Amino acid sequence: MDEDSRSARLIQDHLRFNYGYTLEQESQPADVDPIEYFLFTRKKGHCEYFASAMVQLCKSVGINARMVTG
């Protein structure tokens, strides 16, 4: 397993074990990024929050990542 794969797995595990899944919607303050609010304040959300956070965290450590929906 290469370094990027190991790092991505650690990020995935962090999200899996430290954040909760919910379909209940909660609006973040207007001046706060939704993913930032998910990661640092609410710490629970639905699949798009997890996927978006995974992409942003991967990119923050230099791993090329993108999210595809649909």
PDB file of N, CA, C, O and CB in Angstrom:
ATOM      1  N   MET A   1       0.850  -1.174   0.000  1.00  0.00           N
ATOM      2  CA  MET A   1       0.000   0.000   0.000  1.00  0.00           C
ATOM      3  C   MET A   1       0.896   1.237   0.000  1.00  0.00           C
ATOM      4  O   MET A   1       1.818   1.331   0.810  1.00  0.00           O
ATOM      5  CB  MET A   1      -0.967  -0.002   1.226  1.00  0.00           C
ATOM      6  N   ASP A   2       0.633   2.186  -0.901  1.00  0.00           N
ATOM      7  CA  ASP A   2       1.476   3.379  -0.978  1.00  0.00           C
ATOM      8  C   ASP A   2       1.064   4.409   0.083  1.00  0.00           C
ATOM      9  O   ASP A   2       0.051   4.252   0.764  1.00  0.00           O
ATOM     10  CB  ASP A   2       1.395   4.002  -2.387  1.00  0.00           C
ATOM     11  N   GLU A   3       1.868   5.451   0.201  1.00  0.00           N
ATOM     12  CA  GLU A   3       1.662   6.478   1.229  1.00  0.00           C
ATOM     13  C   GLU A   3       0.311   7.180   1.099  1.00  0.00           C
ATOM     14  O   GLU A   3      -0.359   7.413   2.104  1.00  0.00           O
ATOM     15  CB  GLU A   3       2.774   7.507   1.160  1.00  0.00           C
ATOM     16  N   ASP A   4      -0.096   7.519  -0.126  1.00  0.00           N
ATOM     17  CA  ASP A   4      -1.399   8.170  -0.321  1.00  0.00           C
ATOM     18  C   ASP A   4      -2.539   7.264   0.128  1.00  0.00           C
ATOM     19  O   ASP A   4      -3.491   7.727   0.756  1.00  0.00           O
ATOM     20  CB  ASP A   4      -1.590   8.560  -1.795  1.00  0.00           C
ATOM     21  N   SER A   5      -2.449   5.985  -0.189  1.00  0.00           N
ATOM     22  CA  SER A   5      -3.488   5.040   0.221  1.00  0.00           C
ATOM     23  C   SER A   5      -3.567   4.921   1.737  1.00  0.00           C
ATOM     24  O   SER A   5      -4.659   4.881   2.304  1.00  0.00           O
ATOM     25  CB  SER A   5      -3.230   3.669  -0.394  1.00  0.00           C
ATOM     26  N   ARG A   6      -2.414   4.864   2.390  1.00  0.00           N
ATOM     27  CA  ARG A   6      -2.397   4.785   3.856  1.00  0.00           C
ATOM     28  C   ARG A   6      -2.993   6.045   4.475  1.00  0.00           C
ATOM     29  O   ARG A   6      -3.773   5.973   5.424  1.00  0.00           O
ATOM     30  CB  ARG A   6      -0.960   4.575   4.369  1.00  0.00           C
ATOM     31  N   SER A   7      -2.619   7.192   3.931  1.00  0.00           N
ATOM     32  CA  SER A   7      -3.136   8.452   4.457  1.00  0.00           C
ATOM     33  C   SER A   7      -4.644   8.553   4.258  1.00  0.00           C
ATOM     34  O   SER A   7      -5.364   8.976   5.163  1.00  0.00           O
ATOM     35  CB  SER A   7      -2.438   9.636   3.787  1.00  0.00           C
ATOM     36  N   ALA A   8      -5.124   8.168   3.080  1.00  0.00           N
ATOM     37  CA  ALA A   8      -6.561   8.196   2.808  1.00  0.00           C
ATOM     38  C   ALA A   8      -7.308   7.262   3.748  1.00  0.00           C
ATOM     39  O   ALA A   8      -8.400   7.594   4.211  1.00  0.00           O
ATOM     40  CB  ALA A   8      -6.842   7.811   1.351  1.00  0.00           C
ATOM     41  N   ARG A   9      -6.743   6.114   4.033  1.00  0.00           N
ATOM     42  CA  ARG A   9      -7.370   5.160   4.957  1.00  0.00           C
ATOM     43  C   ARG A   9      -7.453   5.751   6.365  1.00  0.00           C
ATOM     44  O   ARG A   9      -8.461   5.572   7.049  1.00  0.00           O
ATOM     45  CB  ARG A   9      -6.581   3.830   4.981  1.00  0.00           C
ATOM     46  N   LEU A  10      -6.417   6.444   6.800  1.00  0.00           N
ATOM     47  CA  LEU A  10      -6.439   7.074   8.121  1.00  0.00           C
ATOM     48  C   LEU A  10      -7.507   8.162   8.200  1.00  0.00           C
ATOM     49  O   LEU A  10      -8.199   8.285   9.211  1.00  0.00           O
ATOM     50  CB  LEU A  10      -5.065   7.664   8.449  1.00  0.00           C
ATOM     51  N   ILE A  11      -7.639   8.948   7.138  1.00  0.00           N
ATOM     52  CA  ILE A  11      -8.681   9.977   7.088  1.00  0.00           C
ATOM     53  C   ILE A  11     -10.048   9.317   7.132  1.00  0.00           C
ATOM     54  O   ILE A  11     -10.924   9.748   7.881  1.00  0.00           O
ATOM     55  CB  ILE A  11      -8.541  10.852   5.817  1.00  0.00           C
ATOM     56  N   GLN A  12     -10.233   8.283   6.338  1.00  0.00           N
ATOM     57  CA  GLN A  12     -11.508   7.552   6.313  1.00  0.00           C
ATOM     58  C   GLN A  12     -11.843   7.019   7.701  1.00  0.00           C
ATOM     59  O   GLN A  12     -12.973   7.168   8.166  1.00  0.00           O
ATOM     60  CB  GLN A  12     -11.450   6.388   5.295  1.00  0.00           C
ATOM     61  N   ASP A  13     -10.884   6.410   8.354  1.00  0.00           N
ATOM     62  CA  ASP A  13     -11.117   5.857   9.684  1.00  0.00           C
ATOM     63  C   ASP A  13     -11.447   6.955  10.693  1.00  0.00           C
ATOM     64  O   ASP A  13     -12.297   6.771  11.564  1.00  0.00           O
ATOM     65  CB  ASP A  13      -9.895   5.067  10.150  1.00  0.00           C
ATOM     66  N   HIS A  14     -10.780   8.079  10.572  1.00  0.00           N
ATOM     67  CA  HIS A  14     -11.062   9.206  11.470  1.00  0.00           C
ATOM     68  C   HIS A  14     -12.516   9.650  11.314  1.00  0.00           C
ATOM     69  O   HIS A  14     -13.217   9.848  12.306  1.00  0.00           O
ATOM     70  CB  HIS A  14     -10.101  10.393  11.182  1.00  0.00           C
ATOM     71  N   LEU A  15     -12.960   9.802  10.088  1.00  0.00           N
ATOM     72  CA  LEU A  15     -14.351  10.195   9.855  1.00  0.00           C
ATOM     73  C   LEU A  15     -15.315   9.120  10.351  1.00  0.00           C
ATOM     74  O   LEU A  15     -16.336   9.433  10.964  1.00  0.00           O
ATOM     75  CB  LEU A  15     -14.586  10.467   8.361  1.00  0.00           C
ATOM     76  N   ARG A  16     -15.001   7.889  10.094  1.00  0.00           N
ATOM     77  CA  ARG A  16     -15.887   6.778  10.469  1.00  0.00           C
ATOM     78  C   ARG A  16     -16.079   6.686  11.987  1.00  0.00           C
ATOM     79  O   ARG A  16     -17.195   6.467  12.458  1.00  0.00           O
ATOM     80  CB  ARG A  16     -15.325   5.454   9.939  1.00  0.00           C
ATOM     81  N   PHE A  17     -15.007   6.851  12.741  1.00  0.00           N
ATOM     82  CA  PHE A  17     -15.077   6.608  14.175  1.00  0.00           C
ATOM     83  C   PHE A  17     -15.346   7.852  15.019  1.00  0.00           C
ATOM     84  O   PHE A  17     -15.639   7.735  16.209  1.00  0.00           O
ATOM     85  CB  PHE A  17     -13.812   5.987  14.622  1.00  0.00           C
ATOM     86  N   ASN A  18     -15.250   9.042  14.423  1.00  0.00           N
ATOM     87  CA  ASN A  18     -15.401  10.265  15.200  1.00  0.00           C
ATOM     88  C   ASN A  18     -16.586  11.133  14.797  1.00  0.00           C
ATOM     89  O   ASN A  18     -16.835  12.172  15.410  1.00  0.00           O
ATOM     90  CB  ASN A  18     -14.165  11.062  15.093  1.00  0.00           C
ATOM     91  N   TYR A  19     -17.315  10.715  13.772  1.00  0.00           N
ATOM     92  CA  TYR A  19     -18.445  11.498  13.267  1.00  0.00           C
ATOM     93  C   TYR A  19     -19.659  10.589  13.140  1.00  0.00           C
ATOM     94  O   TYR A  19     -19.524   9.391  12.896  1.00  0.00           O
ATOM     95  CB  TYR A  19     -18.105  12.160  11.897  1.00  0.00           C
ATOM     96  N   GLY A  20     -20.840  11.161  13.305  1.00  0.00           N
ATOM     97  CA  GLY A  20     -22.060  10.379  13.242  1.00  0.00           C
ATOM     98  C   GLY A  20     -22.839  10.623  11.962  1.00  0.00           C
ATOM     99  O   GLY A  20     -22.770  11.698  11.367  1.00  0.00           O
ATOM    100  N   TYR A  21     -23.577   9.605  11.553  1.00  0.00           N
ATOM    101  CA  TYR A  21     -24.418   9.706  10.362  1.00  0.00           C
ATOM    102  C   TYR A  21     -25.837  10.068  10.778  1.00  0.00           C
ATOM    103  O   TYR A  21     -26.401   9.453  11.683  1.00  0.00           O
ATOM    104  CB  TYR A  21     -24.404   8.379   9.554  1.00  0.00           C
ATOM    105  N   THR A  22     -26.413  11.073  10.112  1.00  0.00           N
ATOM    106  CA  THR A  22     -27.797  11.439  10.360  1.00  0.00           C
ATOM    107  C   THR A  22     -28.398  12.048   9.099  1.00  0.00           C
ATOM    108  O   THR A  22     -27.693  12.656   8.293  1.00  0.00           O
ATOM    109  CB  THR A  22     -27.902  12.423  11.546  1.00  0.00           C
ATOM    110  N   LEU A  23     -29.684  11.881   8.941  1.00  0.00           N
ATOM    111  CA  LEU A  23     -30.402  12.522   7.846  1.00  0.00           C
ATOM    112  C   LEU A  23     -31.096  13.799   8.317  1.00  0.00           C
ATOM    113  O   LEU A  23     -31.722  14.498   7.519  1.00  0.00           O
ATOM    114  CB  LEU A  23     -31.426  11.555   7.245  1.00  0.00           C
ATOM    115  N   GLU A  24     -30.987  14.105   9.614  1.00  0.00           N
ATOM    116  CA  GLU A  24     -31.569  15.339  10.147  1.00  0.00           C
ATOM    117  C   GLU A  24     -30.764  16.536   9.649  1.00  0.00           C
ATOM    118  O   GLU A  24     -29.546  16.598   9.816  1.00  0.00           O
ATOM    119  CB  GLU A  24     -31.604  15.311  11.703  1.00  0.00           C
ATOM    120  N   GLN A  25     -31.461  17.473   9.042  1.00  0.00           N
ATOM    121  CA  GLN A  25     -30.814  18.673   8.511  1.00  0.00           C
ATOM    122  C   GLN A  25     -30.672  19.713   9.607  1.00  0.00           C
ATOM    123  O   GLN A  25     -31.557  19.865  10.448  1.00  0.00           O
ATOM    124  CB  GLN A  25     -31.612  19.249   7.324  1.00  0.00           C
ATOM    125  N   GLU A  26     -29.566  20.421   9.593  1.00  0.00           N
ATOM    126  CA  GLU A  26     -29.337  21.543  10.496  1.00  0.00           C
ATOM    127  C   GLU A  26     -28.542  22.574   9.716  1.00  0.00           C
ATOM    128  O   GLU A  26     -27.466  22.269   9.200  1.00  0.00           O
ATOM    129  CB  GLU A  26     -28.584  21.101  11.813  1.00  0.00           C
ATOM    130  N   SER A  27     -29.048  23.760   9.628  1.00  0.00           N
ATOM    131  CA  SER A  27     -28.366  24.803   8.867  1.00  0.00           C
ATOM    132  C   SER A  27     -27.211  25.375   9.673  1.00  0.00           C
ATOM    133  O   SER A  27     -27.336  25.650  10.866  1.00  0.00           O
ATOM    134  CB  SER A  27     -29.346  25.919   8.474  1.00  0.00           C
ATOM    135  N   GLN A  28     -26.099  25.545   9.001  1.00  0.00           N
ATOM    136  CA  GLN A  28     -24.959  26.193   9.622  1.00  0.00           C
ATOM    137  C   GLN A  28     -25.141  27.707   9.507  1.00  0.00           C
ATOM    138  O   GLN A  28     -25.923  28.169   8.675  1.00  0.00           O
ATOM    139  CB  GLN A  28     -23.621  25.732   8.962  1.00  0.00           C
ATOM    140  N   PRO A  29     -24.438  28.479  10.322  1.00  0.00           N
ATOM    141  CA  PRO A  29     -24.506  29.931  10.190  1.00  0.00           C
ATOM    142  C   PRO A  29     -24.136  30.356   8.765  1.00  0.00           C
ATOM    143  O   PRO A  29     -23.313  29.713   8.114  1.00  0.00           O
ATOM    144  CB  PRO A  29     -23.571  30.610  11.215  1.00  0.00           C
ATOM    145  N   ALA A  30     -24.739  31.425   8.293  1.00  0.00           N
ATOM    146  CA  ALA A  30     -24.581  31.868   6.901  1.00  0.00           C
ATOM    147  C   ALA A  30     -23.131  32.132   6.515  1.00  0.00           C
ATOM    148  O   ALA A  30     -22.764  31.944   5.355  1.00  0.00           O
ATOM    149  CB  ALA A  30     -25.391  33.117   6.667  1.00  0.00           C
ATOM    150  N   ASP A  31     -22.310  32.559   7.446  1.00  0.00           N
ATOM    151  CA  ASP A  31     -20.925  32.908   7.125  1.00  0.00           C
ATOM    152  C   ASP A  31     -19.934  31.764   7.333  1.00  0.00           C
ATOM    153  O   ASP A  31     -18.723  31.984   7.305  1.00  0.00           O
ATOM    154  CB  ASP A  31     -20.503  34.078   7.956  1.00  0.00           C
ATOM    155  N   VAL A  32     -20.436  30.542   7.542  1.00  0.00           N
ATOM    156  CA  VAL A  32     -19.580  29.378   7.799  1.00  0.00           C
ATOM    157  C   VAL A  32     -19.718  28.364   6.667  1.00  0.00           C
ATOM    158  O   VAL A  32     -20.826  28.047   6.234  1.00  0.00           O
ATOM    159  CB  VAL A  32     -19.939  28.720   9.157  1.00  0.00           C
ATOM    160  N   ASP A  33     -18.592  27.866   6.200  1.00  0.00           N
ATOM    161  CA  ASP A  33     -18.578  26.827   5.173  1.00  0.00           C
ATOM    162  C   ASP A  33     -19.244  25.561   5.719  1.00  0.00           C
ATOM    163  O   ASP A  33     -18.959  25.151   6.845  1.00  0.00           O
ATOM    164  CB  ASP A  33     -17.122  26.528   4.707  1.00  0.00           C
ATOM    165  N   PRO A  34     -20.132  24.935   4.926  1.00  0.00           N
ATOM    166  CA  PRO A  34     -20.847  23.745   5.428  1.00  0.00           C
ATOM    167  C   PRO A  34     -19.932  22.599   5.845  1.00  0.00           C
ATOM    168  O   PRO A  34     -20.212  21.918   6.832  1.00  0.00           O
ATOM    169  CB  PRO A  34     -21.794  23.247   4.376  1.00  0.00           C
ATOM    170  N   ILE A  35     -18.852  22.375   5.118  1.00  0.00           N
ATOM    171  CA  ILE A  35     -17.937  21.276   5.473  1.00  0.00           C
ATOM    172  C   ILE A  35     -17.144  21.632   6.721  1.00  0.00           C
ATOM    173  O   ILE A  35     -16.883  20.773   7.563  1.00  0.00           O
ATOM    174  CB  ILE A  35     -16.973  20.961   4.301  1.00  0.00           C
ATOM    175  N   GLU A  36     -16.764  22.887   6.839  1.00  0.00           N
ATOM    176  CA  GLU A  36     -16.088  23.334   8.058  1.00  0.00           C
ATOM    177  C   GLU A  36     -17.007  23.139   9.269  1.00  0.00           C
ATOM    178  O   GLU A  36     -16.566  22.680  10.323  1.00  0.00           O
ATOM    179  CB  GLU A  36     -15.662  24.822   7.932  1.00  0.00           C
ATOM    180  N   TYR A  37     -18.266  23.488   9.112  1.00  0.00           N
ATOM    181  CA  TYR A  37     -19.246  23.315  10.193  1.00  0.00           C
ATOM    182  C   TYR A  37     -19.396  21.831  10.548  1.00  0.00           C
ATOM    183  O   TYR A  37     -19.453  21.472  11.724  1.00  0.00           O
ATOM    184  CB  TYR A  37     -20.620  23.912   9.783  1.00  0.00           C
ATOM    185  N   PHE A  38     -19.460  20.986   9.537  1.00  0.00           N
ATOM    186  CA  PHE A  38     -19.543  19.531   9.756  1.00  0.00           C
ATOM    187  C   PHE A  38     -18.322  19.023  10.517  1.00  0.00           C
ATOM    188  O   PHE A  38     -18.463  18.288  11.494  1.00  0.00           O
ATOM    189  CB  PHE A  38     -19.671  18.785   8.408  1.00  0.00           C
ATOM    190  N   LEU A  39     -17.140  19.403  10.082  1.00  0.00           N
ATOM    191  CA  LEU A  39     -15.908  18.878  10.667  1.00  0.00           C
ATOM    192  C   LEU A  39     -15.628  19.398  12.077  1.00  0.00           C
ATOM    193  O   LEU A  39     -15.145  18.645  12.922  1.00  0.00           O
ATOM    194  CB  LEU A  39     -14.752  19.215   9.777  1.00  0.00           C
ATOM    195  N   PHE A  40     -15.921  20.670  12.342  1.00  0.00           N
ATOM    196  CA  PHE A  40     -15.463  21.267  13.586  1.00  0.00           C
ATOM    197  C   PHE A  40     -16.559  21.564  14.602  1.00  0.00           C
ATOM    198  O   PHE A  40     -16.266  21.802  15.774  1.00  0.00           O
ATOM    199  CB  PHE A  40     -14.749  22.512  13.282  1.00  0.00           C
ATOM    200  N   THR A  41     -17.824  21.552  14.165  1.00  0.00           N
ATOM    201  CA  THR A  41     -18.888  21.911  15.093  1.00  0.00           C
ATOM    202  C   THR A  41     -19.912  20.795  15.251  1.00  0.00           C
ATOM    203  O   THR A  41     -20.056  20.232  16.337  1.00  0.00           O
ATOM    204  CB  THR A  41     -19.575  23.175  14.628  1.00  0.00           C
ATOM    205  N   ARG A  42     -20.604  20.481  14.203  1.00  0.00           N
ATOM    206  CA  ARG A  42     -21.724  19.534  14.313  1.00  0.00           C
ATOM    207  C   ARG A  42     -21.254  18.089  14.456  1.00  0.00           C
ATOM    208  O   ARG A  42     -21.779  17.351  15.289  1.00  0.00           O
ATOM    209  CB  ARG A  42     -22.627  19.654  13.096  1.00  0.00           C
ATOM    210  N   LYS A  43     -20.296  17.687  13.676  1.00  0.00           N
ATOM    211  CA  LYS A  43     -19.698  16.351  13.714  1.00  0.00           C
ATOM    212  C   LYS A  43     -20.687  15.226  13.423  1.00  0.00           C
ATOM    213  O   LYS A  43     -20.503  14.093  13.869  1.00  0.00           O
ATOM    214  CB  LYS A  43     -19.074  16.120  15.055  1.00  0.00           C
ATOM    215  N   LYS A  44     -21.735  15.549  12.674  1.00  0.00           N
ATOM    216  CA  LYS A  44     -22.647  14.530  12.171  1.00  0.00           C
ATOM    217  C   LYS A  44     -23.326  15.089  10.932  1.00  0.00           C
ATOM    218  O   LYS A  44     -23.519  16.298  10.803  1.00  0.00           O
ATOM    219  CB  LYS A  44     -23.697  14.108  13.255  1.00  0.00           C
ATOM    220  N   GLY A  45     -23.688  14.185  10.019  1.00  0.00           N
ATOM    221  CA  GLY A  45     -24.316  14.609   8.786  1.00  0.00           C
ATOM    222  C   GLY A  45     -24.608  13.418   7.894  1.00  0.00           C
ATOM    223  O   GLY A  45     -24.437  12.267   8.295  1.00  0.00           O
ATOM    224  N   HIS A  46     -25.050  13.706   6.682  1.00  0.00           N
ATOM    225  CA  HIS A  46     -25.365  12.635   5.733  1.00  0.00           C
ATOM    226  C   HIS A  46     -24.189  12.397   4.787  1.00  0.00           C
ATOM    227  O   HIS A  46     -23.139  13.026   4.918  1.00  0.00           O
ATOM    228  CB  HIS A  46     -26.638  12.981   4.927  1.00  0.00           C
ATOM    229  N   CYS A  47     -24.375  11.493   3.844  1.00  0.00           N
ATOM    230  CA  CYS A  47     -23.283  10.994   3.010  1.00  0.00           C
ATOM    231  C   CYS A  47     -22.526  12.093   2.254  1.00  0.00           C
ATOM    232  O   CYS A  47     -21.311  11.992   2.084  1.00  0.00           O
ATOM    233  CB  CYS A  47     -23.826  10.004   2.026  1.00  0.00           C
ATOM    234  N   GLU A  48     -23.215  13.125   1.806  1.00  0.00           N
ATOM    235  CA  GLU A  48     -22.521  14.178   1.060  1.00  0.00           C
ATOM    236  C   GLU A  48     -21.546  14.945   1.940  1.00  0.00           C
ATOM    237  O   GLU A  48     -20.507  15.400   1.461  1.00  0.00           O
ATOM    238  CB  GLU A  48     -23.529  15.141   0.449  1.00  0.00           C
ATOM    239  N   TYR A  49     -21.864  15.093   3.209  1.00  0.00           N
ATOM    240  CA  TYR A  49     -20.921  15.739   4.124  1.00  0.00           C
ATOM    241  C   TYR A  49     -19.673  14.870   4.311  1.00  0.00           C
ATOM    242  O   TYR A  49     -18.549  15.372   4.292  1.00  0.00           O
ATOM    243  CB  TYR A  49     -21.594  16.013   5.491  1.00  0.00           C
ATOM    244  N   PHE A  50     -19.882  13.582   4.488  1.00  0.00           N
ATOM    245  CA  PHE A  50     -18.741  12.679   4.647  1.00  0.00           C
ATOM    246  C   PHE A  50     -17.874  12.662   3.390  1.00  0.00           C
ATOM    247  O   PHE A  50     -16.648  12.731   3.481  1.00  0.00           O
ATOM    248  CB  PHE A  50     -19.226  11.260   4.971  1.00  0.00           C
ATOM    249  N   ALA A  51     -18.498  12.573   2.229  1.00  0.00           N
ATOM    250  CA  ALA A  51     -17.743  12.526   0.973  1.00  0.00           C
ATOM    251  C   ALA A  51     -16.997  13.833   0.735  1.00  0.00           C
ATOM    252  O   ALA A  51     -15.830  13.822   0.343  1.00  0.00           O
ATOM    253  CB  ALA A  51     -18.681  12.233  -0.207  1.00  0.00           C
ATOM    254  N   SER A  52     -17.661  14.949   0.968  1.00  0.00           N
ATOM    255  CA  SER A  52     -17.013  16.250   0.772  1.00  0.00           C
ATOM    256  C   SER A  52     -15.861  16.447   1.744  1.00  0.00           C
ATOM    257  O   SER A  52     -14.803  16.953   1.370  1.00  0.00           O
ATOM    258  CB  SER A  52     -18.028  17.381   0.933  1.00  0.00           C
ATOM    259  N   ALA A  53     -16.068  16.049   2.987  1.00  0.00           N
ATOM    260  CA  ALA A  53     -15.004  16.163   3.979  1.00  0.00           C
ATOM    261  C   ALA A  53     -13.817  15.279   3.603  1.00  0.00           C
ATOM    262  O   ALA A  53     -12.664  15.695   3.723  1.00  0.00           O
ATOM    263  CB  ALA A  53     -15.528  15.786   5.372  1.00  0.00           C
ATOM    264  N   MET A  54     -14.098  14.072   3.153  1.00  0.00           N
ATOM    265  CA  MET A  54     -13.023  13.158   2.737  1.00  0.00           C
ATOM    266  C   MET A  54     -12.186  13.789   1.636  1.00  0.00           C
ATOM    267  O   MET A  54     -10.957  13.754   1.695  1.00  0.00           O
ATOM    268  CB  MET A  54     -13.604  11.810   2.255  1.00  0.00           C
ATOM    269  N   VAL A  55     -12.832  14.359   0.641  1.00  0.00           N
ATOM    270  CA  VAL A  55     -12.117  14.994  -0.466  1.00  0.00           C
ATOM    271  C   VAL A  55     -11.274  16.154   0.043  1.00  0.00           C
ATOM    272  O   VAL A  55     -10.093  16.253  -0.292  1.00  0.00           O
ATOM    273  CB  VAL A  55     -13.104  15.483  -1.542  1.00  0.00           C
ATOM    274  N   GLN A  56     -11.860  17.028   0.843  1.00  0.00           N
ATOM    275  CA  GLN A  56     -11.124  18.197   1.322  1.00  0.00           C
ATOM    276  C   GLN A  56      -9.958  17.806   2.224  1.00  0.00           C
ATOM    277  O   GLN A  56      -8.888  18.408   2.144  1.00  0.00           O
ATOM    278  CB  GLN A  56     -12.060  19.133   2.068  1.00  0.00           C
ATOM    279  N   LEU A  57     -10.149  16.819   3.069  1.00  0.00           N
ATOM    280  CA  LEU A  57      -9.060  16.383   3.935  1.00  0.00           C
ATOM    281  C   LEU A  57      -7.944  15.713   3.127  1.00  0.00           C
ATOM    282  O   LEU A  57      -6.765  15.912   3.416  1.00  0.00           O
ATOM    283  CB  LEU A  57      -9.588  15.422   5.005  1.00  0.00           C
ATOM    284  N   CYS A  58      -8.308  14.933   2.132  1.00  0.00           N
ATOM    285  CA  CYS A  58      -7.289  14.328   1.261  1.00  0.00           C
ATOM    286  C   CYS A  58      -6.493  15.417   0.541  1.00  0.00           C
ATOM    287  O   CYS A  58      -5.263  15.372   0.499  1.00  0.00           O
ATOM    288  CB  CYS A  58      -7.946  13.373   0.229  1.00  0.00           C
ATOM    289  N   LYS A  59      -7.193  16.378  -0.014  1.00  0.00           N
ATOM    290  CA  LYS A  59      -6.515  17.467  -0.722  1.00  0.00           C
ATOM    291  C   LYS A  59      -5.604  18.260   0.206  1.00  0.00           C
ATOM    292  O   LYS A  59      -4.555  18.750  -0.213  1.00  0.00           O
ATOM    293  CB  LYS A  59      -7.540  18.400  -1.362  1.00  0.00           C
ATOM    294  N   SER A  60      -6.008  18.385   1.472  1.00  0.00           N
ATOM    295  CA  SER A  60      -5.209  19.163   2.422  1.00  0.00           C
ATOM    296  C   SER A  60      -3.853  18.529   2.717  1.00  0.00           C
ATOM    297  O   SER A  60      -2.935  19.209   3.176  1.00  0.00           O
ATOM    298  CB  SER A  60      -5.974  19.334   3.713  1.00  0.00           C
ATOM    299  N   VAL A  61      -3.724  17.224   2.454  1.00  0.00           N
ATOM    300  CA  VAL A  61      -2.436  16.554   2.668  1.00  0.00           C
ATOM    301  C   VAL A  61      -1.781  16.156   1.348  1.00  0.00           C
ATOM    302  O   VAL A  61      -0.868  15.331   1.323  1.00  0.00           O
ATOM    303  CB  VAL A  61      -2.624  15.315   3.546  1.00  0.00           C
ATOM    304  N   GLY A  62      -2.257  16.751   0.249  1.00  0.00           N
ATOM    305  CA  GLY A  62      -1.606  16.554  -1.039  1.00  0.00           C
ATOM    306  C   GLY A  62      -2.062  15.359  -1.851  1.00  0.00           C
ATOM    307  O   GLY A  62      -1.411  14.995  -2.830  1.00  0.00           O
ATOM    308  N   ILE A  63      -3.169  14.742  -1.464  1.00  0.00           N
ATOM    309  CA  ILE A  63      -3.699  13.614  -2.225  1.00  0.00           C
ATOM    310  C   ILE A  63      -4.698  14.156  -3.236  1.00  0.00           C
ATOM    311  O   ILE A  63      -5.642  14.855  -2.866  1.00  0.00           O
ATOM    312  CB  ILE A  63      -4.366  12.550  -1.286  1.00  0.00           C
ATOM    313  N   ASN A  64      -4.497  13.841  -4.504  1.00  0.00           N
ATOM    314  CA  ASN A  64      -5.465  14.251  -5.526  1.00  0.00           C
ATOM    315  C   ASN A  64      -6.773  13.546  -5.260  1.00  0.00           C
ATOM    316  O   ASN A  64      -6.814  12.322  -5.135  1.00  0.00           O
ATOM    317  CB  ASN A  64      -4.952  13.935  -6.961  1.00  0.00           C
ATOM    318  N   ALA A  65      -7.856  14.326  -5.171  1.00  0.00           N
ATOM    319  CA  ALA A  65      -9.168  13.753  -4.874  1.00  0.00           C
ATOM    320  C   ALA A  65     -10.247  14.618  -5.485  1.00  0.00           C
ATOM    321  O   ALA A  65     -10.082  15.828  -5.643  1.00  0.00           O
ATOM    322  CB  ALA A  65      -9.384  13.612  -3.353  1.00  0.00           C
ATOM    323  N   ARG A  66     -11.347  13.986  -5.823  1.00  0.00           N
ATOM    324  CA  ARG A  66     -12.531  14.719  -6.291  1.00  0.00           C
ATOM    325  C   ARG A  66     -13.758  13.912  -5.926  1.00  0.00           C
ATOM    326  O   ARG A  66     -13.698  12.699  -5.725  1.00  0.00           O
ATOM    327  CB  ARG A  66     -12.476  14.985  -7.834  1.00  0.00           C
ATOM    328  N   MET A  67     -14.874  14.621  -5.846  1.00  0.00           N
ATOM    329  CA  MET A  67     -16.142  13.988  -5.523  1.00  0.00           C
ATOM    330  C   MET A  67     -17.022  13.978  -6.750  1.00  0.00           C
ATOM    331  O   MET A  67     -17.142  14.978  -7.458  1.00  0.00           O
ATOM    332  CB  MET A  67     -16.840  14.707  -4.357  1.00  0.00           C
ATOM    333  N   VAL A  68     -17.635  12.837  -6.992  1.00  0.00           N
ATOM    334  CA  VAL A  68     -18.545  12.688  -8.135  1.00  0.00           C
ATOM    335  C   VAL A  68     -19.890  12.250  -7.567  1.00  0.00           C
ATOM    336  O   VAL A  68     -19.949  11.357  -6.722  1.00  0.00           O
ATOM    337  CB  VAL A  68     -17.994  11.644  -9.208  1.00  0.00           C
ATOM    338  N   THR A  69     -20.962  12.873  -8.028  1.00  0.00           N
ATOM    339  CA  THR A  69     -22.301  12.494  -7.584  1.00  0.00           C
ATOM    340  C   THR A  69     -23.155  12.158  -8.790  1.00  0.00           C
ATOM    341  O   THR A  69     -22.795  12.437  -9.934  1.00  0.00           O
ATOM    342  CB  THR A  69     -22.953  13.623  -6.753  1.00  0.00           C
ATOM    343  N   GLY A  70     -24.293  11.551  -8.504  1.00  0.00           N
ATOM    344  CA  GLY A  70     -25.253  11.325  -9.585  1.00  0.00           C
ATOM    345  C   GLY A  70     -25.429   9.916  -9.991  1.00  0.00           C
ATOM    346  O   GLY A  70     -26.216   9.627 -10.892  1.00  0.00           O
TER     347      GLY A  70
END
